[in-house]
Amino acid sequence: REPAGRWGSTAQTPADHAGSLPGLSMDRAVFRTGPALRGVRVRPPPLPAGHIADDCPKLVIDCTRGCGEQLARQVLAAHLAADCPAEPVDCAYKVQGCSLRPQRAQLRQHLIDHAAQHAQLTNQAFCSLQNKMSIICKDLVELRER
């Protein structure tokens, strides 16, 4: 008999616990479906083929970038977007023309190693803006004279 409260009081499926309960076997799992059925054991409907391996958001997986982190599939995207040290990220000087995408863990070193190139790119961008500003000012003077 299951201890009271072990599965909670709301309906749950095997997917709710995949990867989060060591030793849970989907073919033997039984879940309580609510407080009105306390003590009644029911087998949930079978999961679609490949659910655990391919779709289950709760399944604990290795980071796809190989950083060594193990996390639930449902938080992988957030991990890659904000935390993964192996995820390629845009350089802070992308707008100025740096096309390199170092791994997040290497970004600081990239900025140090390429400081001269970044300064050159920034200078080129500044000169380009200065030329555009000069043309705009010239056009403005011509418009005022009309």
N, C-alpha and C positions, 0 to 999 in steps of 0.2 A: 504494500500500500504506500502511495506517495505521501510524503509529509505535507501537512496542510500549508498552503501558501507557496509551495515551491515554484509552481509555474505561474503564480499570480492569479488574478481573478478575471482577466479578460481573455477572449479567444486568442489562441496562438497557434502557429503552424511550425513545422520543422524549420522553415526558413528563418523564423524569428531567433532560432538558437544555433544555426549552423555555424560552426567555428568558434562559438562562444562557450560551449559546454564540452569539456574534454571527455572523450569516450562516448559521446552521444551517437547512437546508431539509428539512422533514419528508419530502418526496417523494423526496429523494435520500439520506436518512440511512441509514447502514449501521452496525450495532453488533456488536461481538464479544460472544459469550455466555459465555465462560469460558476458562480457561487450556487446557483440553483441545482447544479449537477455535482455538488461536492461529493467526492468519493466515487463518482461514476467515471470509468476510464473509457475513452473513445479513441479510436484510431483516426487520425486526420486523413483527408483524401490524399491519394498518392500525388507526389510532385511530378511535374512534367520531366521527361527524360532530359538529363543534362542540367537541371536547375542548379544543383549545388556547384558543379564544376564551372558552369558558364554564366549563370545569372544571379545567384544569391548575393544580395548586397551585404549580408552579415558575414560571409565567408572571409576568414583571415588569409590574406595573400601576401607575398613578397612584393615590395615596390618594383614596378615595371622598369624603373631606371637602374635598379641594382644597387641602391644605396644601403641595403641591409635592413631597412625598416620593414616591419610586418604590421599590417593594418587591415581593417575591414575594407572590403571592396568599395563600399559606399563612401568612404572618405579618401579614396585614392586620388581623385581629381583635385580635392582641396590640398592634399599633401603635395602633389606635383606643382600646383599653382603657387604655393606659399612657403613650403618647408623643405622640400627634397633638395639635398645638396648636389645631387647628380643631374638635376633638371637643367637643360640649357635655358639661359635667360638672355634677354636683349641687353646690350651694353647701354649705359646711361648716355652715351654719345651717339646713339643710333640716329637721332634726328640730325646730327651734324654729318652723318655719313659712315659711321663705324658699322660694318656689317657682321662683325664677329659675335658669336653667341656662346660665351663661356659657360661652363657649369656654374650653378649658383655658388658652390663652395670656392670656385676659382675667380669669381668676379672681382673681388678686391685686388688680387694679384694681377689680373688683366688690366685694371685701371692704372696700377703702378707701372707695369711693364710697357704699356702703350700710351703713357702720358704725353710724350712728344708728338705722336701721331694724332692724339686727341686735340692737342693744342693747335696743330696745323689744320685739322678739320674745322675747329671752332673759328680760327682766323679766316679760313676760306668762306665759311658761312657768314661771318661778320662782313667781309668784303662784298659778298653777293648782296646782302641786305643793304649795305651802304650804297651800292650801285642802283638798286631798285628804288631806294629813298631819293636819290639824286634825280632819277627819271621822273618820279612822282612829283617832286618839288618843281621841276622844270615844267611839267604839264600844268601844274597849279598856277604858276606864274603866267603861262600862256592863256589859260582860261580867264584869269583876272584882267588881262589886257584886252580882252574882247569886249 
